[in-house]
Amino acid sequence: MTFRVLVCTRTTAFRHDSIPDAVTAVRSLGEAHGFGVDATEDPSVFEAPLEPYAAVVFLSTSGDVLTPEGRTRLAAYIDGGGGFVGVHAAACTEYDWPYYGEMLGAWFDRHPHLQPGKAVVEDRGHPATRHLPPVWEFTDEWYDFRASPRGAVRVLASADESSYEGGGMGTDHPLVWCREQGAGRVFYTALGHASEAYEDPDFRAHLLGGITWAAGV
């Protein structure tokens, strides 16, 4: 397995304290599994060709993080067969760019306080979920989205709102999913708020599965 991924952690809105630990985790996954990792917060990187990368990872990005040229480059890259991975606050990104919302599958709306809860694994036929139990107990912010992406995405796991306080989507609450965009592959997980997540073996395997699937390896 030899490929490179580009990890973007630029924020122009809320910034997660876990970002440094998250980048460290992705780098360690790369070292352990044979792929290279370049991390950036420089939007001009997206104005250059992205084809050297098997996947682009938006890791708790927020707000508008790309220039107009960067948007054009990223869309062409994904539609042309590049991989995209969105982690946690990636759904709080580029609200004014319709392509991004369609590509990702949903935009963030709100979340209750950080707390333990349960994710129901709906599809274990994916590298990001095949190692997980049917019900995955985890601590996170349990993001609500503006609308459920079900029907437009392949839902891999959903939130059990009865297991925590403050959920706002009801019985249909996708949390992890994947989809195709043009010739590209898109994976998104709403989990990953706290630094502790990136030390959790199940979450690290979850993240690795999403990255390798999006990269097509």
N, CA, C and O of each residue as an XYZ file, in Angstrom:
868
protein
N       0.849     -1.188      0.000
C       0.000      0.000      0.000
C       0.888      1.242      0.000
O       1.471      1.594      1.026
N       0.986      1.890     -1.128
C       1.821      3.084     -1.212
C       1.034      4.192     -1.886
O       0.797      4.146     -3.093
N       0.634      5.177     -1.120
C      -0.084      6.325     -1.664
C       0.077      7.482     -0.687
O       0.635      7.311      0.397
N      -0.406      8.646     -1.065
C      -0.327      9.817     -0.200
C      -1.710     10.412     -0.024
O      -2.545     10.359     -0.927
N      -1.940     10.980      1.154
C      -3.176     11.717      1.405
C      -2.825     13.130      1.847
O      -1.786     13.368      2.463
N      -3.707     14.052      1.522
C      -3.558     15.447      1.918
C      -4.591     15.743      2.995
O      -5.792     15.612      2.760
N      -4.129     16.138      4.167
C      -5.010     16.436      5.289
C      -5.106     17.947      5.464
O      -4.102     18.618      5.703
N      -6.314     18.471      5.343
C      -6.551     19.905      5.522
C      -7.231     20.121      6.864
O      -8.234     19.475      7.166
N      -6.687     21.032      7.675
C      -7.265     21.335      8.987
C      -7.521     22.838      9.139
O      -7.589     23.349     10.257
N      -7.661     23.533      8.024
C      -7.894     24.980      8.103
C      -9.272     25.263      8.715
O     -10.245     24.571      8.413
N      -9.346     26.270      9.563
C     -10.612     26.689     10.145
C     -10.742     28.207     10.024
O      -9.780     28.946     10.231
N     -11.954     28.656      9.683
C     -12.256     30.086      9.715
C     -13.459     30.347     10.611
O     -13.948     31.473     10.701
N     -13.933     29.284     11.279
C     -14.988     29.396     12.284
C     -14.479     28.646     13.514
O     -13.315     28.798     13.886
N     -15.325     27.843     14.148
C     -14.900     27.143     15.370
C     -13.692     26.253     15.091
O     -13.597     25.612     14.044
N     -12.773     26.233     16.057
C     -11.580     25.391     15.910
C     -11.529     24.375     17.048
O     -11.581     24.727     18.227
N     -11.424     23.105     16.659
C     -11.374     22.029     17.643
C      -9.975     21.898     18.239
O      -8.976     21.906     17.519
N      -9.920     21.778     19.564
C      -8.646     21.584     20.243
C      -8.006     20.245     19.880
O      -6.803     20.057     20.058
N      -8.813     19.322     19.373
C      -8.312     17.976     19.070
C      -7.541     17.900     17.759
O      -6.975     16.852     17.447
N      -7.503     18.976     16.986
C      -6.887     18.910     15.656
C      -5.438     18.411     15.688
O      -5.105     17.526     14.900
N      -4.561     18.928     16.553
C      -3.185     18.402     16.547
C      -3.119     16.898     16.820
O      -2.342     16.185     16.185
N      -3.928     16.418     17.760
C      -3.931     14.987     18.069
C      -4.499     14.183     16.904
O      -4.060     13.064     16.640
N      -5.479     14.762     16.211
C      -6.059     14.084     15.056
C      -5.030     13.935     13.936
O      -4.924     12.869     13.329
N      -4.282     14.985     13.664
C      -3.249     14.926     12.628
C      -2.180     13.898     13.008
O      -1.727     13.119     12.169
N      -1.785     13.909     14.282
C      -0.811     12.929     14.754
C      -1.318     11.512     14.539
O      -0.561     10.626     14.143
N      -2.611     11.301     14.803
C      -3.193      9.968     14.618
C      -3.159      9.543     13.155
O      -2.812      8.401     12.856
N      -3.512     10.441     12.241
C      -3.494     10.093     10.820
C      -2.067      9.801     10.365
O      -1.833      8.871      9.593
N      -1.124     10.592     10.843
C       0.278     10.328     10.483
C       0.715      8.950     10.988
O       1.399      8.214     10.277
N       0.326      8.608     12.199
C       0.734      7.304     12.745
C       0.065      6.165     11.995
O       0.667      5.107     11.811
N      -1.177      6.367     11.561
C      -1.839      5.355     10.727
C      -1.092      5.188      9.406
O      -0.922      4.074      8.911
N      -0.651      6.307      8.848
C       0.121      6.236      7.613
C       1.423      5.480      7.787
O       1.799      4.666      6.944
N       2.108      5.758      8.889
C       3.376      5.067      9.147
C       3.157      3.573      9.337
O       3.965      2.755      8.895
N       2.056      3.226      9.997
C       1.790      1.815     10.282
C       1.267      1.050      9.078
O       1.432     -0.166      8.994
N       0.635      1.756      8.145
C      -0.038      1.069      7.042
C       0.494      1.469      5.662
O      -0.092      1.112      4.640
N       1.587      2.198      5.638
C       2.300      2.382      4.392
C       1.801      3.484      3.483
O       1.943      3.381      2.265
N       1.211      4.554      4.046
C       0.855      5.685      3.189
C       1.394      6.986      3.778
O       1.551      7.123      4.991
N       1.669      7.920      2.899
C       2.225      9.194      3.310
C       1.141     10.207      3.616
O       0.040     10.142      3.070
N       1.462     11.141      4.491
C       0.502     12.150      4.918
C       1.130     13.528      4.840
O       2.169     13.780      5.449
N       0.496     14.422      4.087
C       0.864     15.836      4.084
C      -0.270     16.603      4.740
O      -1.427     16.439      4.352
N       0.037     17.439      5.726
C      -0.982     18.224      6.420
C      -0.795     19.707      6.097
O       0.333     20.194      6.015
N      -1.895     20.409      5.916
C      -1.810     21.817      5.537
C      -2.978     22.623      6.087
O      -4.060     22.094      6.342
N      -2.732     23.912      6.260
C      -3.792     24.874      6.523
C      -3.691     26.030      5.522
O      -4.278     27.094      5.718
N      -2.943     25.799      4.462
C      -2.691     26.808      3.438
C      -3.645     26.600      2.264
O      -3.520     25.603      1.554
N      -4.591     27.505      2.038
C      -5.550     27.296      0.952
C      -4.920     27.273     -0.431
O      -5.501     26.724     -1.367
N      -3.727     27.869     -0.574
C      -3.096     27.886     -1.891
C      -2.669     26.489     -2.340
O      -2.458     26.262     -3.531
N      -2.540     25.546     -1.394
C      -2.192     24.165     -1.752
C      -3.250     23.584     -2.681
O      -2.941     22.757     -3.539
N      -4.496     24.014     -2.513
C      -5.585     23.489     -3.332
C      -5.690     24.184     -4.695
O      -6.538     23.833     -5.516
N      -4.836     25.151     -4.920
C      -4.783     25.792     -6.226
C      -3.778     25.097     -7.139
O      -3.650     25.456     -8.310
N      -3.077     24.118     -6.617
C      -2.131     23.299     -7.382
C      -2.786     21.949     -7.672
O      -3.785     21.602     -7.043
N      -2.239     21.189     -8.611
C      -2.813     19.874     -8.907
C      -2.886     18.980     -7.672
O      -1.937     18.903     -6.892
N      -4.012     18.313     -7.508
C      -4.222     17.409     -6.377
C      -4.033     15.949     -6.756
O      -4.117     15.064     -5.905
N      -3.779     15.704     -8.023
C      -3.684     14.331     -8.502
C      -2.594     13.487     -7.840
O      -2.714     12.262     -7.836
N      -1.530     14.087     -7.277
C      -0.567     13.237     -6.567
C      -1.146     12.534     -5.342
O      -0.531     11.611     -4.806
N      -2.316     12.963     -4.901
C      -2.923     12.382     -3.702
C      -4.033     11.405     -4.063
O      -4.833     11.647     -4.967
N      -4.060     10.282     -3.325
C      -5.139      9.316     -3.512
C      -6.414      9.769     -2.826
O      -7.508      9.353     -3.207
N      -6.278     10.627     -1.806
C      -7.448     11.152     -1.107
C      -7.099     12.467     -0.429
O      -5.953     12.708     -0.048
N      -8.107     13.306     -0.290
C      -8.025     14.547      0.469
C      -8.891     14.367      1.709
O     -10.029     13.905      1.617
N      -8.355     14.728      2.860
C      -9.068     14.603      4.124
C      -9.333     15.999      4.684
O      -8.391     16.751      4.935
N     -10.598     16.352      4.881
C     -10.963     17.566      5.607
C     -11.225     17.146      7.046
O     -12.256     16.547      7.352
N     -10.279     17.468      7.929
C     -10.290     16.988      9.294
C     -10.687     18.133     10.221
O      -9.858     18.975     10.564
N     -11.954     18.162     10.625
C     -12.508     19.209     11.485
C     -12.222     20.605     10.946
O     -11.939     21.531     11.705
N     -12.300     20.740      9.643
C     -12.297     22.065      9.033
C     -13.578     22.795      9.434
O     -14.536     22.172      9.891
N     -13.590     24.114      9.263
C     -14.819     24.868      9.537
C     -14.791     26.176      8.769
O     -13.731     26.748      8.517
N     -15.989     26.640      8.399
C     -16.098     27.888      7.652
C     -15.634     27.724      6.212
O     -15.544     26.610      5.696
N     -15.347     28.835      5.585
C     -14.845     28.822      4.205
C     -13.335     28.639      4.239
O     -12.615     29.485      4.769
N     -12.862     27.556      3.684
C     -11.440     27.224      3.788
C     -10.733     27.226      2.441
O      -9.509     27.108      2.393
N     -11.479     27.359      1.342
C     -10.899     27.308      0.009
C     -11.092     28.623     -0.733
O     -12.061     29.344     -0.496
N     -10.171     28.928     -1.625
C     -10.340     30.040     -2.553
C     -11.239     29.588     -3.697
O     -11.480     28.389     -3.838
N     -11.742     30.507     -4.519
C     -12.533     30.076     -5.680
C     -11.786     29.089     -6.571
O     -12.369     28.114     -7.046
N     -10.490     29.340     -6.801
C      -9.724     28.402     -7.624
C      -9.569     27.061     -6.921
O      -9.606     26.011     -7.563
N      -9.396     27.095     -5.596
C      -9.287     25.858     -4.834
C     -10.559     25.035     -4.912
O     -10.504     23.808     -4.999
N     -11.703     25.704     -4.881
C     -12.976     24.995     -5.037
C     -13.045     24.294     -6.387
O     -13.443     23.133     -6.478
N     -12.661     25.000     -7.415
C     -12.701     24.429     -8.762
C     -11.784     23.223     -8.869
O     -12.150     22.198     -9.445
N     -10.584     23.354     -8.307
C      -9.616     22.246     -8.355
C     -10.121     21.033     -7.584
O     -10.017     19.904     -8.061
N     -10.676     21.268     -6.375
C     -11.121     20.151     -5.565
C     -12.291     19.426     -6.229
O     -12.326     18.196     -6.246
N     -13.239     20.173     -6.772
C     -14.387     19.547     -7.440
C     -13.931     18.712     -8.628
O     -14.412     17.595     -8.820
N     -13.010     19.241     -9.428
C     -12.516     18.501    -10.588
C     -11.764     17.245    -10.157
O     -11.853     16.200    -10.802
N     -11.022     17.363     -9.054
C     -10.264     16.227     -8.531
C     -11.200     15.099     -8.098
O     -10.991     13.939     -8.455
N     -12.232     15.447     -7.329
C     -13.152     14.407     -6.845
C     -13.957     13.818     -8.002
O     -14.060     12.599     -8.135
N     -14.521     14.680     -8.831
C     -15.326     14.190     -9.955
C     -14.497     13.323    -10.896
O     -15.025     12.425    -11.551
N     -13.192     13.599    -10.958
C     -12.312     12.854    -11.845
C     -11.788     11.561    -11.265
O     -11.054     10.838    -11.938
N     -12.154     11.247    -10.003
C     -11.741      9.975     -9.431
C     -10.973     10.058     -8.131
O     -10.577      9.029     -7.584
N     -10.753     11.266     -7.620
C     -10.049     11.413     -6.351
C     -10.932     11.062     -5.167
O     -12.158     11.123     -5.259
N     -10.310     10.695     -4.056
C     -11.051     10.357     -2.858
C     -11.199     11.553     -1.940
O     -10.344     12.439     -1.918
N     -12.294     11.578     -1.174
C     -12.507     12.642     -0.189
C     -12.993     12.016      1.111
O     -13.892     11.175      1.117
N     -12.378     12.446      2.216
C     -12.787     12.005      3.549
C     -13.117     13.241      4.374
O     -12.297     14.151      4.494
N     -14.313     13.272      4.938
C     -14.703     14.341      5.847
C     -14.815     13.793      7.251
O     -15.458     12.768      7.476
N     -14.189     14.476      8.199
C     -14.219     14.044      9.593
C     -14.830     15.139     10.448
O     -14.379     16.284     10.417
N     -15.852     14.791     11.208
C     -16.496     15.641     12.204
C     -16.894     17.007     11.618
O     -17.855     17.081     10.852
N     -16.183     18.077     11.958
C     -16.606     19.419     11.555
C     -16.418     19.710     10.071
O     -16.678     20.827      9.624
N     -15.973     18.725      9.308
C     -15.979     18.899      7.845
C     -17.379     19.227      7.355
O     -17.543     19.835      6.297
N     -18.398     18.824      8.125
C     -19.783     19.136      7.766
C     -20.166     20.563      8.136
O     -21.279     20.999      7.841
N     -19.262     21.295      8.775
C     -19.474     22.715      9.129
C     -18.667     23.618      8.199
O     -18.268     24.716      8.585
N     -18.436     23.161      7.003
C     -17.472     23.792      6.097
C     -18.128     24.157      4.765
O     -18.978     23.426      4.256
N     -17.716     25.310      4.208
C     -18.127     25.722      2.860
C     -19.655     25.737      2.680
O     -20.181     25.221      1.694
N     -20.346     26.336      3.648
C     -21.809     26.407      3.583
C     -22.311     27.147      2.340
O     -23.428     26.904      1.885
N     -21.499     28.039      1.796
C     -21.935     28.839      0.648
C     -21.571     28.219     -0.695
O     -21.733     28.848     -1.740
N     -21.085     26.996     -0.662
C     -20.695     26.306     -1.897
C     -21.612     25.098     -2.079
O     -21.372     24.062     -1.458
N     -22.639     25.193     -2.895
C     -23.610     24.096     -3.032
C     -22.983     22.761     -3.397
O     -23.428     21.722     -2.910
N     -21.959     22.765     -4.244
C     -21.314     21.509     -4.629
C     -20.822     20.753     -3.412
O     -20.954     19.531     -3.339
N     -20.260     21.467     -2.464
C     -19.671     20.816     -1.297
C     -20.724     20.073     -0.495
O     -20.510     18.931     -0.088
N     -21.859     20.715     -0.267
C     -22.917     20.066      0.490
C     -23.443     18.826     -0.193
O     -23.709     17.819      0.462
N     -23.596     18.887     -1.502
C     -24.058     17.719     -2.260
C     -23.015     16.620     -2.226
O     -23.335     15.448     -2.030
N     -21.760     17.011     -2.419
C     -20.671     16.034     -2.433
C     -20.562     15.334     -1.077
O     -20.457     14.108     -1.018
N     -20.585     16.106      0.007
C     -20.420     15.530      1.331
C     -21.646     14.713      1.747
O     -21.517     13.663      2.377
N     -22.820     15.200      1.393
C     -24.043     14.482      1.715
C     -24.967     15.218      2.649
O     -26.184     15.056      2.562
N     -24.420     16.032      3.552
C     -25.246     16.795      4.495
C     -24.391     17.869      5.148
O     -23.167     17.764      5.214
N     -25.069     18.903      5.627
C     -24.405     19.951      6.408
C     -24.825     19.870      7.862
O     -25.962     19.516      8.172
N     -23.905     20.199      8.748
C     -24.144     20.270     10.183
C     -25.215     21.310     10.514
O     -25.289     22.372      9.897
N     -26.039     20.974     11.504
C     -27.049     21.909     12.001
C     -26.764     22.320     13.443
O     -26.610     23.506     13.735
N     -26.694     21.342     14.340
C     -26.489     21.619     15.763
C     -26.005     20.343     16.443
O     -25.976     19.276     15.830
N     -25.623     20.463     17.724
C     -25.275     19.267     18.484
C     -25.584     19.491     19.968
O     -25.519     20.620     20.456
N     -25.920     18.415     20.680
C     -26.023     18.503     22.134
C     -24.632     18.497     22.755
O     -23.630     18.494     22.041
N     -24.569     18.494     24.083
C     -23.267     18.512     24.744
C     -22.550     17.169     24.563
O     -23.177     16.138     24.318
N     -21.251     17.212     24.689
C     -20.423     16.006     24.589
C     -20.872     14.997     25.639
O     -20.964     15.330     26.821
N     -21.154     13.758     25.213
C     -21.670     12.760     26.141
C     -21.577     11.365     25.518
O     -21.457     11.227     24.300
N     -21.634     10.336     26.363
C     -21.679      8.973     25.839
C     -22.997      8.713     25.119
O     -24.034      9.282     25.459
N     -22.931      7.844     24.120
C     -24.126      7.459     23.380
C     -23.839      6.192     22.608
O     -22.793      5.565     22.774
N     -24.788      5.824     21.755
C     -24.646      4.599     20.983
C     -24.856      4.861     19.496
O     -25.794      5.547     19.091
N     -23.970      4.303     18.707
C     -24.121      4.316     17.256
C     -24.522      2.919     16.809
O     -23.906      1.930     17.207
N     -25.549      2.846     15.988
C     -26.008      1.567     15.456
C     -25.337      1.339     14.104
O     -25.526      2.122     13.173
N     -24.562      0.279     13.999
C     -23.860     -0.019     12.749
C     -24.855     -0.692     11.801
O     -25.304     -1.810     12.055
N     -25.191     -0.015     10.725
C     -26.182     -0.516      9.767
C     -25.561     -1.358      8.660
O     -26.221     -2.217      8.075
N     -24.296     -1.107      8.380
C     -23.640     -1.754      7.239
C     -22.221     -2.107      7.652
O     -21.375     -1.228      7.810
N     -21.967     -3.393      7.825
C     -20.628     -3.836      8.222
C     -19.830     -4.336      7.028
O     -18.780     -4.958      7.191
N     -20.326     -4.066      5.841
C     -19.618     -4.471      4.637
C     -18.700     -3.391      4.106
O     -18.426     -3.345      2.907
N     -18.224     -2.529      4.970
C     -17.348     -1.418      4.591
C     -16.122     -1.449      5.487
O     -16.236     -1.799      6.662
N     -14.949     -1.092      4.967
C     -13.735     -1.131      5.785
C     -13.801     -0.266      7.040
O     -13.094     -0.542      8.009
N     -14.632      0.769      7.042
C     -14.718      1.655      8.203
C     -15.579      1.096      9.322
O     -15.514      1.582     10.451
N     -16.382      0.086      9.029
C     -17.316     -0.430     10.029
C     -17.244     -1.935     10.246
O     -17.874     -2.453     11.168
N     -16.496     -2.638      9.424
C     -16.530     -4.105      9.506
C     -15.978     -4.632     10.824
O     -16.300     -5.752     11.219
N     -15.160     -3.854     11.506
C     -14.560     -4.292     12.771
C     -15.415     -3.933     13.979
O     -15.104     -4.342     15.098
N     -16.488     -3.176     13.769
C     -17.264     -2.640     14.882
C     -18.351     -3.606     15.339
O     -18.813     -4.440     14.561
N     -18.760     -3.492     16.604
C     -19.899     -4.283     17.071
C     -21.193     -3.713     16.486
O     -21.195     -2.596     15.970
N     -22.289     -4.468     16.560
C     -23.558     -3.959     16.033
C     -23.988     -2.643     16.666
O     -24.566     -1.784     16.000
N     -23.704     -2.491     17.952
C     -23.962     -1.234     18.647
C     -22.636     -0.742     19.216
O     -22.016     -1.410     20.044
N     -22.219      0.414     18.769
C     -20.912      0.969     19.124
C     -21.115      2.057     20.163
O     -21.714      3.092     19.867
N     -20.629      1.837     21.365
C     -20.727      2.835     22.423
C     -19.547      3.794     22.312
O     -18.390      3.378     22.247
N     -19.866      5.086     22.292
C     -18.841      6.091     22.019
C     -19.222      7.380     22.736
O     -20.378      7.563     23.119
N     -18.265      8.260     22.914
C     -18.522      9.578     23.487
C     -18.226     10.628     22.440
O     -17.110     10.703     21.926
N     -19.223     11.438     22.122
C     -19.020     12.462     21.094
C     -20.105     13.531     21.218
O     -20.842     13.567     22.203
N     -20.193     14.395     20.214
C     -21.185     15.471     20.221
C     -22.481     15.094     19.501
O     -23.463     15.831     19.587
N     -22.502     13.976     18.802
C     -23.720     13.452     18.173
C     -24.399     14.511     17.304
O     -25.516     14.955     17.574
N     -23.684     14.892     16.262
C     -24.145     15.940     15.347
C     -25.554     15.670     14.790
O     -25.887     14.551     14.399
N     -26.354     16.724     14.772
C     -27.572     16.767     13.967
C     -27.235     17.446     12.642
O     -26.359     18.310     12.586
N     -27.926     17.055     11.588
C     -27.708     17.643     10.272
C     -28.964     18.366      9.805
O     -30.061     18.109     10.300
N     -28.796     19.256      8.864
C     -29.923     20.035      8.359
C     -30.995     19.138      7.752
O     -32.185     19.447      7.816
N     -30.567     18.035      7.167
C     -31.500     17.058      6.605
C     -30.801     15.712      6.581
O     -29.577     15.648      6.469
N     -31.565     14.640      6.686
C     -30.983     13.305      6.595
C     -30.519     13.049      5.163
O     -31.258     13.313      4.215
N     -29.293     12.533      5.002
C     -28.810     12.228      3.659
C     -29.273     10.870      3.137
O     -28.963     10.500      2.005
N     -30.012     10.130      3.959
C     -30.422      8.787      3.556
C     -31.169      8.838      2.219
O     -32.014      9.708      2.005
N     -30.858      7.924      1.346
C     -31.421      7.905      0.007
C     -30.441      8.431     -1.024
O     -30.479      8.045     -2.192
N     -29.550      9.333     -0.570
C     -28.518      9.872     -1.459
C     -27.142      9.322     -1.115
O     -26.181      9.539     -1.852
N     -27.043      8.602      0.017
C     -25.764      8.059      0.470
C     -25.966      6.610      0.912
O     -27.096      6.148      1.074
N     -24.879      5.921      1.099
C     -24.895      4.590      1.712
C     -24.634      4.773      3.200
O     -23.503      5.046      3.602
N     -25.660      4.628      4.011
C     -25.530      4.843      5.445
C     -24.818      3.651      6.075
O     -25.225      2.504      5.897
N     -23.749      3.939      6.814
C     -22.971      2.898      7.469
C     -23.306      2.768      8.949
O     -23.298      1.667      9.499
N     -23.599      3.895      9.592
C     -23.964      3.881     11.013
C     -24.857      5.072     11.298
O     -24.754      6.118     10.658
N     -25.733      4.893     12.270
C     -26.643      5.973     12.654
C     -26.652      6.123     14.169
O     -26.243      5.219     14.900
N     -27.118      7.263     14.622
C     -27.167      7.548     16.052
C     -28.454      7.002     16.660
O     -29.531      7.139     16.078
N     -28.339      6.391     17.818
C     -29.493      5.972     18.607
C     -29.796      7.106     19.579
O     -29.171      7.210     20.634
N     -30.760      7.955     19.219
C     -31.028      9.138     20.034
C     -31.577      8.800     21.416
O     -31.550      9.647     22.310
N     -32.075      7.578     21.609
C     -32.561      7.200     22.928
C     -31.414      6.954     23.911
O     -31.635      6.806     25.113
N     -30.180      6.914     23.381
C     -29.028      6.600     24.232
C     -28.323      7.834     24.771
O     -27.366      7.711     25.534
N     -28.779      9.025     24.387
C     -28.165     10.265     24.865
C     -29.219     11.363     24.893
O     -30.337     11.170     24.414
N     -28.868     12.502     25.448
C     -29.801     13.614     25.595
C     -29.582     14.662     24.505
O     -28.444     14.997     24.177
N     -30.681     15.176     23.948
C     -30.591     16.344     23.085
C     -30.573     16.077     21.600
O     -30.374     17.008     20.821
N     -30.775     14.840     21.174
C     -30.823     14.561     19.739
C     -32.025     15.218     19.091
O     -33.095     15.298     19.695
N     -31.852     15.692     17.852
C     -32.917     16.444     17.211
C     -33.386     15.923     15.871
O     -34.159     16.601     15.194
N     -32.947     14.739     15.461
C     -33.333     14.227     14.148
C     -34.336     13.085     14.216
O     -34.935     12.723     13.203
N     -34.520     12.522     15.387
C     -35.489     11.447     15.527
C     -34.925     10.082     15.171
O     -33.750      9.799     15.399
N     -35.783      9.245     14.607
C     -35.406      7.850     14.364
C     -34.505      7.664     13.153
O     -33.875      6.616     13.013
N     -34.431      8.652     12.284
C     -33.561      8.557     11.097
C     -32.414      9.536     11.247
O     -32.528     10.697     10.855
N     -31.310      9.074     11.812
C     -30.205      9.954     12.157
C     -28.875      9.363     11.689
O     -28.084      8.899     12.511
N     -28.618      9.374     10.364
C     -27.326      8.900      9.860
C     -26.169      9.658     10.493
O     -26.257     10.858     10.755
N     -25.081      8.930     10.732
C     -23.923      9.486     11.415
C     -22.634      9.255     10.626
O     -21.711     10.069     10.661
N     -22.596      8.131      9.915
C     -21.440      7.760      9.092
C     -21.979      7.260      7.764
O     -22.914      6.461      7.725
N     -21.382      7.735      6.673
C     -21.860      7.279      5.371
C     -20.785      7.403      4.305
O     -19.713      7.959      4.541
N     -21.090      6.880      3.140
C     -20.212      7.029      1.985
C     -21.078      7.184      0.742
O     -22.269      6.873      0.755
N     -20.471      7.661     -0.313
C     -21.196      7.847     -1.564
C     -20.183      8.020     -2.687
O     -18.990      8.204     -2.447
N     -20.680      7.958     -3.907
C     -19.848      8.260     -5.070
C     -20.181      9.652     -5.570
O     -21.340     10.067     -5.562
N     -19.161     10.366     -6.004
C     -19.341     11.692     -6.586
C     -18.579     11.694     -7.899
O     -17.348     11.730     -7.899
N     -19.292     11.657     -9.019
C     -18.605     11.483    -10.290
C     -17.866     10.156    -10.267
O     -18.452      9.113     -9.978
N     -16.580     10.201    -10.572
C     -15.755      8.998    -10.509
C     -15.069      8.847     -9.157
O     -14.310      7.901     -8.947
N     -15.333      9.779     -8.236
C     -14.659      9.777     -6.947
C     -15.449      9.102     -5.844
O     -16.637      8.817     -5.996
N     -14.774      8.848     -4.724
C     -15.373      8.216     -3.556
C     -15.343      9.196     -2.382
O     -14.326      9.837     -2.119
N     -16.474      9.299     -1.683
C     -16.600     10.225     -0.561
C     -17.004      9.442      0.683
O     -17.951      8.655      0.653
N     -16.281      9.665      1.774
C     -16.590      9.052      3.065
C     -16.710     10.158      4.100
O     -15.920     11.102      4.106
N     -17.710     10.037      4.983
C     -17.858     11.028      6.059
C     -18.199     10.329      7.365
O     -19.032      9.424      7.397
N     -17.552     10.754      8.438
C     -17.919     10.354      9.787
C     -18.129     11.592     10.634
O     -17.299     12.501     10.639
N     -19.249     11.625     11.353
C     -19.534     12.759     12.223
C     -18.775     12.680     13.539
O     -18.744     13.651     14.295
N     -18.172     11.550     13.817
C     -17.449     11.361     15.074
C     -16.061     11.991     14.998
O     -15.565     12.306     13.916
N     -15.440     12.170     16.171
C     -14.072     12.685     16.191
C     -13.912     14.041     16.841
O     -13.001     14.790     16.490
N     -14.789     14.374     17.791
C     -14.704     15.691     18.434
C     -13.500     15.804     19.364
O     -12.742     16.771     19.289
N     -13.328     14.826     20.230
C     -12.354     14.949     21.319
C     -11.030     14.283     20.974
O     -10.970     13.370     20.150
N      -9.968     14.759     21.623
C      -8.648     14.162     21.419
C      -8.648     12.683     21.761
O      -7.959     11.891     21.118
N      -9.426     12.311     22.777
C      -9.462     10.913     23.201
C      -9.924      9.976     22.096
O      -9.537      8.807     22.072
N     -10.751     10.480     21.178
C     -11.236      9.647     20.075
C     -10.069      9.111     19.250
O     -10.104      7.974     18.779
N      -9.049      9.927     19.080
C      -7.943      9.575     18.193
C      -6.945      8.626     18.850
O      -5.968      8.205     18.231
N      -7.210      8.295     20.125
C      -6.430      7.273     20.819
C      -7.211      5.967     20.914
O      -6.660      4.946     21.327
N      -8.491      5.989     20.535
C      -9.363      4.831     20.645
C      -9.106      3.873     19.484
O      -9.223      4.282     18.329
N      -8.761      2.619     19.748
C      -8.436      1.683     18.660
C      -9.567      1.502     17.655
O      -9.319      1.430     16.452
N     -10.806      1.428     18.136
C     -11.928      1.253     17.212
C     -12.104      2.475     16.321
O     -12.373      2.346     15.127
N     -11.951      3.661     16.904
C     -12.102      4.863     16.079
C     -10.947      4.990     15.091
O     -11.160      5.395     13.948
N      -9.742      4.655     15.505
C      -8.598      4.718     14.590
C      -8.798      3.753     13.415
O      -8.500      4.095     12.271
N      -9.299      2.555     13.701
C      -9.575      1.598     12.625
C     -10.705      2.104     11.728
O     -10.687      1.892     10.515
N     -11.683      2.773     12.332
C     -12.786      3.402     11.598
C     -12.247      4.448     10.620
O     -12.628      4.484      9.450
N     -11.365      5.282     11.123
C     -10.770      6.330     10.299
C      -9.903      5.735      9.196
O      -9.962      6.171      8.046
N      -9.106      4.747      9.548
C      -8.261      4.089      8.550
C      -9.116      3.472      7.440
O      -8.788      3.598      6.261
N     -10.200      2.812      7.814
C     -11.074      2.211      6.807
C     -11.671      3.231      5.874
O     -11.783      2.990      4.673
N     -12.059      4.379      6.418
C     -12.601      5.436      5.578
C     -11.569      5.990      4.603
O     -11.871      6.237      3.435
N     -10.353      6.181      5.094
C      -9.292      6.736      4.244
C      -8.922      5.754      3.136
O      -8.830      6.142      1.971
N      -8.710      4.501      3.486
C      -8.290      3.536      2.467
C      -9.387      3.286      1.441
O      -9.109      3.098      0.257
N     -10.640      3.287      1.905
C     -11.753      3.100      0.955
C     -11.823      4.281     -0.010
O     -11.944      4.090     -1.220
N     -11.746      5.502      0.524
C     -11.817      6.681     -0.346
C     -10.653      6.714     -1.326
O     -10.795      7.144     -2.471
N      -9.495      6.248     -0.851
C      -8.305      6.229     -1.704
C      -8.361      5.119     -2.757
O      -7.564      5.110     -3.695
N      -9.295      4.192     -2.600
C      -9.438      3.121     -3.576
C      -8.408      2.039     -3.474
O      -8.068      1.401     -4.470
N      -7.897      1.818     -2.265
C      -6.868      0.782     -2.069
C      -7.357     -0.278     -1.091
O      -6.633     -1.230     -0.799
